[in-house]
Amino acid sequence: MDDLASFLRTRRSRVDPAAVGIPTDSRRRVEGLRREEVAHLSGVSFDYYVRLEQGRATQPSEQVLNALARVLGLDETERGHLCRLARQRRRRAKTPGGQVRPELLRVLDLVADAPALIMDHRMNVLAGNRLAGLLYGRSKPGLNSARHIFLDEAERGLYADWENCTLDVVGHLRLAAGKYPEDPHLASLIGELAMGSERFRRLWARADVRARVHGRKAYQHPLVGLLELHQESFAPADESGMELLVLSAAPGSPAEDGLRLLASLGADRGDTHPKVNAQVHE
């Protein structure tokens, strides 16, 4: 699903030669750096770097990877992704799976005033509290956030910043593909998204990676209007591949009022219990 060669090629194409001290003129037709320039700047032989980009060189040393990351201007997330891709043939990560631990579900139930979800590395929603069900308008099991964003056009309006959401989704799936290259269900999901969405195909070809840690999330809810929330992601230290995502509103903000209104509307409908699905759905 992912490989070191394509990642190196896409990163190389994005480096501004002038930023690394290489003069350019109107005759230059290569986007980004040439392969020989990357090799020279990183201190590796041109032949070895070519073999890396062609997928013919395996197990590059940590020194080589650090040099390439420096020359290509990789951030911390990209650097980690590069190292995982380089180690794929040496050691394969076991694909996580299974049920959500009851203890983690108890933590989810403690989050009462903010939408909260438990999600796996494939972006399947494994469990959600009551406000999450009201926010997304879905309580049925098996919701996959990537499909929801890319393939469900009727729900696209929920995401006030849809284009940035798509960048986050593709970046997260790229990281997951690099970490779990032998996960057939993840490969199937990526293929489904590529078949069904032209935007997904274009973004996937860029090979960008993003860690889902924290940041702004904006929703245009059909009942309560704009909700500008902040997402925090928490990964249990059990190598389950799961994450707890909490979407909070700043105190005294319109979004806080909107969440209160959303909760009250749900109570008026008799929706008083959390929507929880603790099974993993492929």
Secondary structure, DSSP 4 states (H G I P E B T S, - for coil): ---HHHHHHHHHTT--GGGGT----TT---SS--HHHHHHHHT--HHHHHHHHTT------HHHHHHHHHHTT--HHHHHHHHHHHHTTT-PPPPP--PPPHHHHHHHHH--SS-EEEE-TT-BEEEE-HHHHHHHT--STT-BHHHHHHT-GGGGGGBTTHHHHHHHHHHHHHHHHHH-TT-HHHHHHHHHHHHH-HHHHHHHHHT------EEEEEEEETTTEEEEEEEEEE--TTS---EEEEEE--TTSHHHHHHHHHHHHHHHTT--S-----S---
